[in-house]
Amino acid sequence: MAKASDTLWDLAIAEVEKREKADSDGKRAEVWERSVLFMGNKNGGKTTIILRCLKREEIPKPTLALEYTFGRRARRPDTPKDVAHFWELGGGTSLMELIRVPITSNSIRTFAVVLVLDLSKPNELWTTMEKLLQVTRNHVNKILAKLEKTNPEAATEIKQRMRNNLQRDHPDYELVDPFPIPLVIIGSKYDIFHFTSKSEALLLKAHALINHLAFGYDKSKSVSVDHSKPLFIPAGMDSLSHIGPPPASDSDIAKLCANTPLELWKKVFEKTFPPKSSSDLQDTRDPAQDLQYAEHEVDVMRAQKKQELEQYKRNASKSWKDMDFDSD
């Protein structure tokens, strides 16, 4: 117990001795590993957010498909550094199936998703959100279904942890189907609409939130539900009654066929911002033709193989024409 006469140095020595004793008792802090998948609109700012979180002074480059990096941080000066795995899905909605690579039965317990939506592209926003979240939800639910057979306690723990974000007395408790793993939605490029000095403050909030997901740092206690300002809403801190009905006349709302409040908001949103077709959202550019990925030896070999393939197709076409087929 500290005495009033203890100096700061005495207290520091006592703290070190206390930690060393804990280590000698076999209580050395274990290294934590967490994974975070970033996905969203093409060119929406995902890479910039990751680099900012890892404090890397690099110029962001377009993400080709699925990219990986990692970061290491210590919770305290005397503890081993925890590891955070950062995955980034490129191509908007065109490469959704690649989410199966990072999200596995081994990583599911400590996995989180960050969905980055480009506010400057409202016609793509809802479709991008819906497609990416649905594919991710389906994949995670398949993993949980398998986990229920092999480790039912772990599956129950994951589901209950997400449900606990919403108190039982919350007005929307029965209406909400929680996303099966931690999810953060970030609206990027807000500064395009409001040129203010608050942009740096918003980045710091996003940074703190991602540090919570990746390294277990304390959650931010900040809350902002004023739609005329940047929103910052932790899970369970808002409700449909607080949000209110979508901005449409009663007569227009009456004409819309919607079974849930979310469906109603979607229909009103898409009436204002007609969604692009799925084909418009596909990334049809050939990455092999992109100069930023040029490698002479690889490109030469690829050109050779392409010529061989074309020759094979021509020969195959001739052989098929020369074949006789019995008619019935």
N, C-alpha and C positions, 0 to 999 in steps of 0.2 A: 504494500500500500504506500502511495506517495505521501511524503511528509511536507509540511509547509516550508521547511528549510531546504528542500531539494532544489537544486539549480536545474536549468534546462538541460545541461549536459548530463546530470545525474538521471533525469527522466529518460533521456535518449539511450543511455547505457542500459537502463533497466528494460526498456522496450526491446532492444537488440537481444539481451539475454533471454527475455521471455520467448522471442521468436525462435532463437537457437534451441531452447529447451523443447519447444513444440516440434521442431524438425527432428531432434534426437529421439523423440517419442514416436516417430513414424508418421507424423502428421504434416509432412511437407506438402505444400500446395501442389495439386496436380495441374497439368497443362490442359486447358480447355480448348476444344476445337469447335468452331461454328462455321456455317456456310450461308452465304447470301447470294441469291440469284437476282440480277437486274434484267428487266425486260421492258418493252414498251415501243413507242413509235421509233421509226428510223430517224436518226439524227436528232433525237429528242434530248440529248444531254446526259445519257447514262454514264458514258466514259468519263466525262468531266466530273460528275459526282463521285465516282470511284476514286479518281486521282486526287480529288480534293480531300476525301476521307483518309487516304493513305499518305497525304502530304507530299505528293510527288509533283515536281515542277516539270511536267511533260506536256507537249502539244497533243491533244486528243486526236486519234486516228479513227477512221471508220471501222466498225467491227464487222469482220467478214462473216462469221457464222456464230460459233460459241467460243468465247475467249475466257481464259482463266488467269488470275493472279492471286496473290495472298499478301496478308499483312500480319505483323507480330507486335503485340503490345503486352506489357506487364501491368497487372492490376496494382502492384506495389513495387517499390524499388528492389525489394529483397526476394521477389518471387519470380519463377520462370515465366517466360513470355507466352501468352496464349496465342493461338493461331486462328486467323479468320480466312476462310476461302471465299474469294469473290469470283462469281461467274457472271458473264454478260452475254445475253442472247441478242444477236444482231438480226437485221432483216425484218424488223417489225413483226408481222404475223406469218411471214413466209417460211419460217424455220421452226415453227412451234414444237414439232415433234422432238427437237433436240433437248427439250427440258428433261427428258428421261435420263440423260447422261448424268447431270449433277444430283438430281433428286432420286435417291435410292433408299432401300430399307435400312442401310447402314447410316445414312446421313439425316434421315427424316426427323429424328428427335431434336436436332439442333439446327434445323434449316429454316430460313426465312426468305420471303420474296419481296422485292421492291419493284413496284410497277411505276414507270416514269412516263407520264402522258404529256405530250406537247400541246400546251394551251393555244399555240398559234395555229393549230390544225384541228379546229373543232369538228370538221366533217369526217375526220378519221378517229376522233377520240373515243366515242362510245363503242364503235366496232372493234377497235384495237383492244380496249379494255375487256370487252365481253369475250372475245375469242381467246385471248391469252389466259384470262382467269379461268375460263371453262375448261380449257385443255389441262391447265395445271391442277385444277380441282379434281378432275377425273383421274389424272395420273396418281395424285396423292391418295385419293380414296381407294384406288386399286392396291396401293402399297399397304394402306391401313387394313384393308380386308385380308391380305395375306398375313399381316402382322398379328391380327386377331387370332389366327390359328396357331402361330408359333410362339407368340409372346403377348397374350391378351392383356396383361397388366400394362405393358408399354403402350399398346394401342389405346386403352382406356385413358391412360394418363395424358396422352397427346390431345385426345378429343376433349377431355375435361378441362385441360389448361386453356383451350381456346374458348370454351363455353363460359369459363370463369371471368372472362373479360366483361361479361354482361351480367349485372346483378339480377337476381330473380325478380326483384320489384321494378325492374326497368320496364317502361311501357311497351317496348317493342320486343320483349323477351320471346314471345311465342311466334313473332313474325320473322325473326332473324335466323338465318342458317349460317353460322359462323364459317369463315374460310378455315380449312382444316389445319393450316400452319400460319405462323405470324406473317402478316401482310401489311405493307406500307404503300400508300399511293401518293406519289409526288407529282404535282402539276408544274412542269418546267416552263421556262421562258415567260414567267409572270412579269418580268421587267419590261417586256415589250408593250404591255398595257399601262404600266405605272412606272414612270422613270423617277424613282425616288431613291433616297439613300438607304432604304430598308432592305435592298437586295442583299447586302452583306449579312444583315441580321437573319434573313431567311436561309441563307447558305449555312450559317452557323447552327440554326435549328435543325436543318436536314442532316448536317454533319453529326450533331449530338444524337439524333435518332438512329442513324446508321451505326454509330459506335455502340449504341445499346444493343442492336441486333447482332453485330459482329463480335464485340468484345465483352458484352455483359455490363457495360457502364450503366449508371443509374439513368432511369427514364427522365425525360424533361417533364416538368410539371406545368409547362405552358399550355394554355388552351385559348383558342380564338375561334368563335363561331359567327362572327360578324361577316356576312357575305360581301360587304363593301371593302373589306380588308383581306389580307392573305389569311386563309384558313389554316388552322393547326388543331386538329381534332383527334385526340387519342381514342382508342376503341372504347365504346360504351359511354362516351361523354356527350353524345348528341342523341336526338330522337326525331322520329318522323313528325311528331306534333310540333316540335320546335322548328323544324325545317319548313313545314307548311306545304301547301299545294303548289304545283308548278305554275309559272307565270302564264296563265291562259284564262280566257273567260269561262264562266260556268257552262255556257252553251257549247263551247269548243270541247271542254272536258267531257261533257255528257255524250258527245259523238264518238269519243275514243273508247275502244274496247280494251280494258285493262283489268287484270285480276289482282294485281298487287300495286302498292304505291310506287315500287321501282319500275314496273312496266309503264305506269302512267307517266312518270318522269321521262322515261326513255322515249315514249311516243311524242311528247311535247318537245323534247330536245331535238329529236330527229326531224320534226316538222320545221324547226328553226334552222337546223344545220343538217340538210339531207346527207346521209352517209354515202361515202364512196363505195363502189362495188368491190367485192373481194378481189377481182382481177386487178383493179387499180392499186390495191394495197400490196400486191405481190411484187417482190424485187426481181425483175426479169433480167437485170444486167448480169453478164457473165464475168465473174470475178477474175477468170483467167486472162481477160483482156484489160484488166486494171493495171496501169503502169506502176502503182505503188507496191504491187506484189511481184514485179518482174524479177526473174532469176534466169540468167542466160542458159545455163546447162539444162535446167528443168524445162524451160520453154522450147529449146531445141528438141529435146526428147519427146515432149508433148506433140510438137508439130509432126515429128516422124511417125508417132503412133497414130495420129489423126489421118495421115496419108495412108498408112497401112489399113486402117479401118475403112476408109473410103474405097480402097482397092478391093478389100474383102467383100464389101457390100455390092460392088459392081460384078464381081465374079459370082457371088451367090445369086444375084438377080439373073445372070445369064444361065446358070445351071438350072434354076427353077423353070425358066422359059423352055429349056430343051427337054424337060421331063414330060413323059406321057402319063396321063392319069386315066384310069378306067372309068368310063361313064356308067351310070346305073341303067 
